Amino acid sequence: MKMKFFSLVLVAAMLISCYTKKETSLLLENGMPIYQQSAYEPHRIAVNDELLLRVISLNEEVASLFASGSSTTSTRSMQTYRVFPDSTIDIPYVNKVKVVGLTIREAQSKVKDALADFDNSIEVRMAFANKSFTFVGESGRGVFAIDKERFTIYDALAVSGGLKQTSDYKNVHLIRETAAGPQIYTFDIRSKSIIDSEYYYVQPNDIIYVDRKKSSFFKVNSYGSVLGLTSTIITFALTIWNLVAAF
């Protein structure tokens, strides 16, 4: 009877294990899913995006028309425009310019053409004013800025605090708005082949969701923790056994 009791205790202790390097490492190759490489696709302008527009002109009178303040006479002006539901931005003194579906460079060229009647020397610079992604789940959470054009999943992990050992590395979810509606992609972030795949670059308004690993309940961070926990279990088991034996 005593041997059976301690056998159960030993089995319980053995169920408690550590996280292995393979479970919590990145850029792995052996035994990992293989993802197809995909050409980089820049984010295309969508309704409710905010666009930062700068008009550069040698003509101060022309520049002042598009300045951010009525008293500004700088040859460089900056203004933020929201994309309306009709796919356009409303620039003063010109017809509405349709920009939805265009890249920043394509929209920049189209706005420049729309302003050409004012001054042939006009140059236009555009950028997203509200580029961000959302990170939720087991790891860091919040809304974080995208501060460069080619912002990768590794950049996203770095600014959001990274993954925890309890995170489910095998099933990272990416929710992305597309022309067909929201799409959910699931991938194993440990795989090296994620580089240059369709999951590699984070787009504005992406949501990255990382769940807690189901097996994490039975795992601890180090072998020292395993030994400590096993010792606690055995001590507790001995205490219970002695109490039972006393009666």
C-alpha positions as CSV (number, residue, x, y, z in Angstrom):
1,M,0.0,0.0,0.0
2,K,2.8,2.4,0.9
3,M,4.6,1.6,-2.3
4,K,1.5,2.3,-4.4
5,F,1.1,5.6,-2.6
6,F,4.6,6.8,-3.3
7,S,4.4,5.5,-6.9
8,L,1.5,7.9,-7.4
9,V,3.5,10.7,-5.9
10,L,6.4,10.0,-8.2
11,V,4.2,9.9,-11.2
12,A,2.7,13.3,-10.3
13,A,6.2,14.7,-9.9
14,M,7.3,13.3,-13.3
15,L,4.3,15.0,-15.0
16,I,5.9,18.4,-14.0
17,S,8.5,19.3,-16.6
18,C,10.5,22.2,-17.8
19,Y,10.2,24.2,-21.0
20,T,12.6,23.0,-23.6
21,K,14.7,25.1,-25.9
22,K,12.8,23.9,-28.9
23,E,9.5,25.1,-27.4
24,T,10.6,28.6,-26.8
25,S,13.2,29.3,-29.5
26,L,12.9,31.2,-32.8
27,L,14.5,30.7,-36.3
28,L,14.3,26.9,-36.0
29,E,14.5,24.6,-39.1
30,N,14.4,20.9,-38.2
31,G,10.8,19.6,-37.7
32,M,9.2,23.0,-38.3
33,P,6.4,24.0,-40.7
34,I,7.6,25.3,-44.1
35,Y,6.0,28.5,-45.2
36,Q,6.1,29.7,-48.8
37,Q,7.9,32.9,-49.5
38,S,5.8,35.8,-50.5
39,A,6.8,39.1,-52.1
40,Y,6.5,42.2,-49.9
41,E,3.3,44.0,-50.4
42,P,3.1,47.6,-49.1
43,H,0.0,48.6,-47.1
44,R,-2.7,50.1,-49.3
45,I,-4.7,53.0,-48.1
46,A,-8.0,52.2,-46.6
47,V,-11.0,54.2,-45.3
48,N,-10.4,55.9,-42.0
49,D,-6.6,55.9,-42.5
50,E,-5.0,59.2,-41.5
51,L,-2.5,60.5,-44.1
52,L,0.2,63.1,-43.4
53,L,0.6,65.4,-46.4
54,R,3.4,67.8,-46.9
55,V,3.5,70.2,-49.8
56,I,6.9,71.7,-50.8
57,S,7.0,74.6,-53.1
58,L,9.5,77.4,-53.9
59,N,6.5,79.7,-54.3
60,E,5.6,80.9,-50.8
61,E,2.1,82.0,-51.9
62,V,1.3,78.5,-53.2
63,A,2.8,76.9,-50.1
64,S,0.8,79.0,-47.8
65,L,-2.4,77.7,-49.4
66,F,-1.7,74.3,-48.0
67,A,0.0,75.3,-44.8
68,S,-1.3,73.9,-41.5
69,G,-2.0,77.4,-40.2
70,S,-3.5,80.4,-42.0
71,S,-0.7,82.7,-40.9
72,T,2.1,80.2,-42.0
73,T,4.2,81.3,-44.9
74,S,6.7,78.5,-44.8
75,T,7.6,76.9,-48.1
76,R,6.9,73.6,-46.4
77,S,3.5,72.8,-45.1
78,M,2.1,69.7,-43.2
79,Q,-1.4,68.6,-42.7
80,T,-3.2,65.5,-41.7
81,Y,-6.2,64.1,-43.7
82,R,-8.6,61.3,-42.9
83,V,-9.7,59.1,-45.7
84,F,-13.5,59.4,-46.1
85,P,-16.0,56.5,-46.7
86,D,-16.2,57.6,-50.3
87,S,-12.4,56.7,-50.6
88,T,-11.2,60.2,-51.0
89,I,-9.3,62.9,-49.1
90,D,-10.5,66.5,-49.2
91,I,-7.6,68.8,-50.0
92,P,-8.3,72.5,-50.0
93,Y,-8.7,74.2,-53.4
94,V,-8.8,71.0,-55.4
95,N,-11.3,68.3,-56.2
96,K,-11.4,65.3,-53.8
97,V,-8.7,62.8,-54.6
98,K,-9.5,59.1,-54.5
99,V,-6.7,57.3,-52.6
100,V,-8.2,54.0,-51.2
101,G,-6.4,51.0,-52.6
102,L,-3.3,53.0,-53.5
103,T,0.1,52.7,-51.9
104,I,1.6,55.8,-50.3
105,R,3.9,56.4,-53.3
106,E,1.0,56.0,-55.7
107,A,-1.2,58.4,-53.7
108,Q,1.7,60.8,-53.4
109,S,2.0,60.9,-57.2
110,K,-1.7,61.3,-57.7
111,V,-1.9,64.3,-55.3
112,K,1.1,65.9,-57.0
113,D,-0.8,65.7,-60.3
114,A,-3.8,67.3,-58.7
115,L,-1.8,70.2,-57.4
116,A,0.2,70.7,-60.6
117,D,-2.0,73.6,-61.8
118,F,-0.9,75.7,-58.8
119,D,2.8,75.3,-59.4
120,N,4.9,72.9,-61.6
121,S,7.6,72.9,-59.0
122,I,5.4,71.4,-56.2
123,E,6.7,68.3,-54.5
124,V,4.4,66.2,-52.3
125,R,5.4,63.9,-49.4
126,M,2.9,61.6,-47.8
127,A,3.0,59.1,-44.9
128,F,0.6,57.3,-42.7
129,A,-0.1,59.4,-39.5
130,N,-1.7,56.5,-37.6
131,K,0.2,53.4,-38.4
132,S,-0.1,51.0,-35.5
133,F,-0.8,47.3,-34.6
134,T,-2.4,45.7,-31.6
135,F,-0.9,42.9,-29.5
136,V,-3.1,40.9,-27.1
137,G,-3.1,37.6,-25.3
138,E,-0.5,35.8,-23.1
139,S,2.4,38.2,-23.9
140,G,2.6,42.0,-23.9
141,R,-0.6,43.8,-24.8
142,G,-1.5,47.2,-26.1
143,V,-1.5,49.3,-29.2
144,F,2.0,50.0,-30.6
145,A,3.3,52.3,-33.4
146,I,4.8,51.0,-36.6
147,D,7.8,53.3,-37.1
148,K,9.1,52.1,-40.4
149,E,7.9,50.8,-43.7
150,R,9.0,47.2,-43.5
151,F,8.0,46.3,-39.9
152,T,8.4,42.6,-39.2
153,I,6.8,40.2,-36.7
154,Y,10.1,40.3,-34.8
155,D,9.9,44.1,-34.5
156,A,6.4,43.6,-33.2
157,L,7.6,41.2,-30.5
158,A,10.4,43.5,-29.5
159,V,8.2,46.6,-29.0
160,S,5.4,44.7,-27.3
161,G,7.6,42.9,-24.7
162,G,8.2,39.5,-26.5
163,L,6.7,36.1,-25.8
164,K,6.6,34.4,-22.5
165,Q,7.5,30.8,-21.9
166,T,3.8,30.1,-21.3
167,S,2.9,31.5,-24.7
168,D,1.8,29.2,-27.5
169,Y,4.6,29.6,-30.0
170,K,3.0,27.1,-32.3
171,N,-0.2,28.9,-32.8
172,V,0.2,32.7,-33.2
173,H,-2.8,34.3,-34.7
174,L,-2.7,37.3,-37.0
175,I,-6.0,39.2,-37.8
176,R,-5.8,41.4,-40.8
177,E,-8.3,43.6,-42.6
178,T,-8.4,42.8,-46.3
179,A,-10.6,43.9,-49.2
180,A,-12.6,40.7,-48.6
181,G,-13.0,41.4,-44.9
182,P,-11.1,40.3,-41.8
183,Q,-8.8,37.3,-42.3
184,I,-7.3,35.2,-39.6
185,Y,-3.9,33.6,-40.2
186,T,-2.3,31.1,-37.8
187,F,1.4,30.2,-37.9
188,D,4.2,28.7,-35.9
189,I,6.5,31.6,-35.0
190,R,9.4,29.3,-34.2
191,S,9.9,28.4,-37.9
192,K,12.8,30.1,-39.7
193,S,10.8,29.9,-43.0
194,I,8.4,32.6,-41.6
195,I,11.0,35.1,-42.9
196,D,9.7,36.7,-46.1
197,S,6.4,34.7,-45.8
198,E,3.0,36.4,-45.9
199,Y,3.1,36.5,-42.1
200,Y,6.5,38.2,-41.8
201,Y,5.6,41.9,-42.3
202,V,3.1,43.5,-39.9
203,Q,0.6,45.8,-41.6
204,P,-1.1,48.8,-40.1
205,N,-4.2,47.8,-38.0
206,D,-3.1,44.2,-37.7
207,I,-4.0,42.4,-34.5
208,I,-1.6,39.8,-33.2
209,Y,-3.1,37.3,-30.7
210,V,-1.0,34.8,-28.7
211,D,-2.9,32.3,-26.5
212,R,-1.5,30.5,-23.4
213,K,-0.1,27.1,-24.0
214,K,-2.4,24.4,-22.7
215,S,0.4,22.3,-21.3
216,S,1.9,25.3,-19.4
217,F,-0.1,24.3,-16.3
218,F,2.2,21.4,-15.7
219,K,5.5,23.2,-16.5
220,V,7.9,25.3,-14.6
221,N,10.7,27.6,-15.7
222,S,13.8,25.6,-14.7
223,Y,15.0,22.3,-13.4
224,G,15.7,23.9,-10.1
225,S,12.0,24.7,-9.9
226,V,11.2,21.1,-10.8
227,L,13.4,19.8,-7.9
228,G,11.9,22.3,-5.5
229,L,8.4,21.4,-6.5
230,T,9.1,17.7,-6.4
231,S,10.6,18.0,-2.9
232,T,7.5,19.9,-1.8
233,I,5.2,17.3,-3.2
234,I,7.1,14.5,-1.5
235,T,7.2,16.4,1.9
236,F,3.5,17.0,1.7
237,A,2.9,13.3,0.8
238,L,5.0,12.1,3.7
239,T,3.0,14.4,6.0
240,I,-0.3,13.1,4.8
241,W,1.0,9.5,5.0
242,N,2.2,9.9,8.6
243,L,-1.2,11.5,9.6
244,V,-3.0,8.6,8.0
245,A,-0.7,6.1,9.7
246,A,-1.2,7.7,13.1
247,F,-4.9,6.9,12.9
